[in-house]
Structure formats: C-alpha cells, structure tokens
C-alpha cells in the first residue's frame, strides 16, 4: 500500500478523498484475494462490505498494518459466506428430499388420499407453528423465500432491506428450523 501514515490518519479523521485513494489502492488486491474463495459478484459484495464496515468503524480500529488487517477481514468474510452456503445447500437438499417424499405420497393410490391430505396439512401446520416462533422479519423472509419462491433480491425489495439482510434472516430461520423440526424430518423419512 502506498498510503503514508498521514493519509491513514486523514482516513481515520473522515477525509473522503483520502478514503477514496485508500479504496482505489487496495480494491484490486482485495478483489483478487476474495476471488480465490468466491465468485466475482460475491467477492465484489464482500470487498465493498469490508470497506463500508471499515469506514463506519475507522475510529475504533487500531491495526499496525491496515493492509494485512483488511486482507484478513476479507478472507474471514469469504469463509463465512462459504459456511453459510453449505448450511443453505444442506437445508435445500433436505427440503427437496421432503418434497420428493410428499410427491411420492401424493402419487399413491386414491385409497390413501385422505391420509395424504391429513399428513400434508399436519406437516404444514407443524412447519408453520415453528416458523411463528421466529422473529417477525426472519419469518417473513423465510415465508417469501420458501413458500412464495421469491429470490433474495425480490424479498429485499418487498421488505425494504438489503439482500445481505435477507440472507441473514433466512440463514437464521434455517438454522432454527433445522433444529426445531429435527424429529419431524425423522418421522417423514421413516414413514
């Protein structure tokens, strides 16, 4: 990094021109690092989030080597994103498996139609009861994503929040519901 300590002091004091120079200097290198972990779109979001967070917390951050500090920050954000994707993909795989099981039950003979309707209704009631235990915004984001099949961007627009906040709400819901509905999934798979 070519910024002098005076430049960094100006950044800490809120000088937007100094911060712009700081951003321009480090952005390509931070993007290169982030792209080692995630795709370019996610990398761009991560790097911009790190810069925005740094700007907001510039007075509180006291690092001897700010470049190393930001590189580590970007790396941690990327790793957290990857962990989040694993959780989401695991939940989606479980949901697809449950959907396949429900489809199988729905395709059974008409003699079992009443049983299928009762099981489907009961399952939806159990899931909805668990969703009601979530914080309101979290539950709303989850319903829009999984019941109304909206994208994170569409949910963000409807709820007037950022897509990252939507991801956080959905992640929170998935983690809660995975634990909350653990026994229900076992019953479905055994049936």
C-alpha positions as CSV (number, residue, x, y, z in Angstrom):
1,X,0.0,0.0,0.0
2,X,1.4,3.4,-1.0
3,X,-0.6,5.5,1.6
4,X,1.5,7.4,4.1
5,X,0.6,7.4,7.8
6,X,-0.7,10.9,7.2
7,X,-3.1,9.6,4.6
8,X,-4.3,6.9,7.0
9,X,-4.7,9.5,9.7
10,X,-6.8,11.5,7.3
11,X,-8.9,8.4,6.6
12,X,-9.4,7.9,10.3
13,X,-10.5,11.5,10.6
14,X,-13.2,11.0,7.9
15,X,-11.4,12.6,4.9
16,X,-13.4,11.2,2.0
17,X,-10.8,12.0,-0.6
18,X,-8.2,10.1,1.4
19,X,-10.6,7.2,1.8
20,X,-11.2,7.2,-1.9
21,X,-7.5,7.0,-2.6
22,X,-7.2,4.2,0.0
23,X,-10.1,2.3,-1.6
24,X,-8.7,2.7,-5.2
25,X,-5.3,1.4,-4.0
26,X,-6.5,-1.7,-2.1
27,X,-9.6,-2.7,-4.0
28,X,-7.9,-4.7,-6.8
29,X,-5.8,-6.6,-4.4
30,X,-8.7,-7.4,-2.0
31,X,-10.8,-8.5,-5.0
32,X,-8.0,-10.8,-6.2
33,X,-7.9,-12.4,-2.7
34,X,-11.7,-12.7,-2.5
35,X,-11.9,-14.3,-5.9
36,X,-9.8,-17.1,-4.7
37,X,-12.7,-18.1,-2.4
38,X,-15.9,-17.0,-4.1
39,X,-17.2,-15.9,-7.5
40,X,-16.6,-12.3,-8.7
41,X,-20.1,-11.0,-7.8
42,X,-19.8,-12.3,-4.2
43,X,-16.2,-11.1,-4.0
44,X,-17.3,-7.6,-5.0
45,X,-20.0,-7.6,-2.3
46,X,-17.6,-8.8,0.3
47,X,-14.9,-6.3,-0.5
48,X,-17.4,-3.4,-0.6
49,X,-18.8,-4.6,2.7
50,X,-15.4,-4.7,4.3
51,X,-14.6,-1.2,3.1
52,X,-18.0,0.1,4.3
53,X,-17.5,-1.6,7.7
54,X,-14.0,-0.2,7.9
55,X,-15.3,3.3,7.1
56,X,-18.0,3.0,9.8
57,X,-15.6,1.7,12.4
58,X,-12.4,3.6,11.4
59,X,-12.1,5.4,14.7
60,X,-12.3,2.1,16.7
61,X,-9.9,0.1,14.5
62,X,-6.3,0.3,15.5
63,X,-4.2,-2.1,13.4
64,X,-0.4,-1.8,13.0
65,X,-0.7,-2.9,9.4
66,X,-4.1,-1.9,8.0
67,X,-3.5,-3.7,4.7
68,X,-3.0,-7.1,6.5
69,X,-5.9,-6.3,8.7
70,X,-8.2,-5.8,5.7
71,X,-6.9,-8.9,3.9
72,X,-7.7,-11.0,6.9
73,X,-11.1,-9.3,7.2
74,X,-11.9,-10.1,3.5
75,X,-10.7,-13.7,3.9
76,X,-12.9,-14.2,7.0
77,X,-15.9,-12.7,5.2
78,X,-15.4,-15.1,2.3
79,X,-15.0,-18.1,4.6
80,X,-18.2,-17.1,6.5
81,X,-20.0,-16.8,3.1
82,X,-18.9,-20.3,2.2
83,X,-20.0,-21.8,5.5
84,X,-23.4,-20.1,5.1
85,X,-23.7,-21.6,1.6
86,X,-23.1,-25.1,3.0
87,X,-25.9,-24.6,5.5
88,X,-28.3,-23.3,2.9
89,X,-27.5,-26.1,0.5
90,X,-27.9,-28.7,3.2
91,X,-31.3,-27.3,4.1
92,X,-32.4,-27.1,0.4
93,X,-31.3,-30.7,-0.1
94,X,-33.4,-31.7,2.9
95,X,-36.3,-29.7,1.6
96,X,-36.0,-31.3,-1.9
97,X,-35.9,-34.8,-0.2
98,X,-39.0,-33.9,1.8
99,X,-40.8,-32.6,-1.3
100,X,-39.9,-35.8,-3.1
101,X,-41.3,-37.8,-0.3
102,X,-44.5,-35.7,-0.3
103,X,-44.8,-36.2,-4.1
104,X,-44.4,-39.9,-3.6
105,X,-47.2,-39.9,-1.0
106,X,-49.4,-37.7,-3.3
107,X,-48.9,-40.2,-6.1
108,X,-50.1,-43.2,-4.0
109,X,-53.5,-44.7,-4.8
110,X,-56.7,-42.7,-4.2
111,X,-57.5,-45.0,-1.3
112,X,-54.8,-43.1,0.6
113,X,-55.9,-39.7,-0.5
114,X,-57.4,-38.8,2.9
115,X,-54.2,-39.9,4.7
116,X,-52.1,-37.9,2.3
117,X,-54.2,-34.8,2.9
118,X,-54.0,-35.2,6.6
119,X,-50.3,-35.7,6.6
120,X,-49.7,-32.8,4.3
121,X,-51.9,-30.5,6.3
122,X,-50.3,-31.7,9.6
123,X,-46.8,-31.2,8.2
124,X,-47.6,-27.7,7.0
125,X,-49.1,-26.8,10.4
126,X,-46.1,-28.1,12.2
127,X,-43.7,-26.1,10.0
128,X,-45.9,-23.0,10.2
129,X,-46.0,-23.4,14.0
130,X,-42.2,-23.5,14.1
131,X,-42.0,-20.5,11.7
132,X,-44.2,-18.5,14.0
133,X,-41.6,-18.9,16.7
134,X,-39.1,-16.9,14.6
135,X,-38.6,-13.1,14.9
136,X,-41.2,-11.4,12.6
137,X,-38.8,-10.2,9.9
138,X,-37.0,-13.5,9.9
139,X,-40.2,-15.5,9.5
140,X,-41.4,-13.1,6.7
141,X,-38.2,-13.5,4.7
142,X,-38.4,-17.3,5.1
143,X,-42.0,-17.5,4.0
144,X,-41.3,-15.3,1.0
145,X,-38.3,-17.5,0.0
146,X,-39.7,-20.9,0.6
147,X,-43.5,-20.6,0.4
148,X,-43.7,-17.9,-2.3
149,X,-40.5,-18.9,-4.1
150,X,-39.2,-15.3,-4.3
151,X,-35.5,-14.6,-4.9
152,X,-33.4,-12.8,-2.2
153,X,-33.4,-9.7,-4.4
154,X,-37.2,-9.7,-4.7
155,X,-37.6,-10.3,-0.9
156,X,-35.2,-7.4,-0.2
157,X,-37.3,-5.1,-2.4
158,X,-40.5,-6.2,-0.8
159,X,-39.2,-5.9,2.7
160,X,-37.2,-2.8,2.1
161,X,-34.0,-4.3,3.4
162,X,-30.7,-5.3,1.7
163,X,-30.2,-8.7,0.1
164,X,-27.5,-9.5,2.7
165,X,-30.0,-8.9,5.5
166,X,-32.4,-11.2,3.7
167,X,-29.7,-13.9,3.6
168,X,-29.1,-13.4,7.3
169,X,-32.8,-13.7,8.1
170,X,-33.1,-16.9,6.0
171,X,-29.9,-18.4,7.5
172,X,-31.2,-17.7,11.0
173,X,-34.6,-19.3,10.1
174,X,-32.9,-22.4,8.5
175,X,-30.7,-23.0,11.5
176,X,-33.6,-22.6,13.9
177,X,-36.0,-24.8,11.8
178,X,-33.4,-27.5,11.2
179,X,-33.1,-27.9,15.0
180,X,-36.8,-27.3,15.7
181,X,-38.1,-29.8,13.1
182,X,-35.4,-32.5,13.5
183,X,-37.9,-35.0,14.9
184,X,-40.5,-34.2,12.2
185,X,-38.0,-35.0,9.4
186,X,-37.2,-38.3,11.0
187,X,-40.9,-39.2,11.1
188,X,-41.4,-38.2,7.5
189,X,-38.4,-40.3,6.4
190,X,-39.4,-43.3,8.4
191,X,-43.0,-43.2,7.1
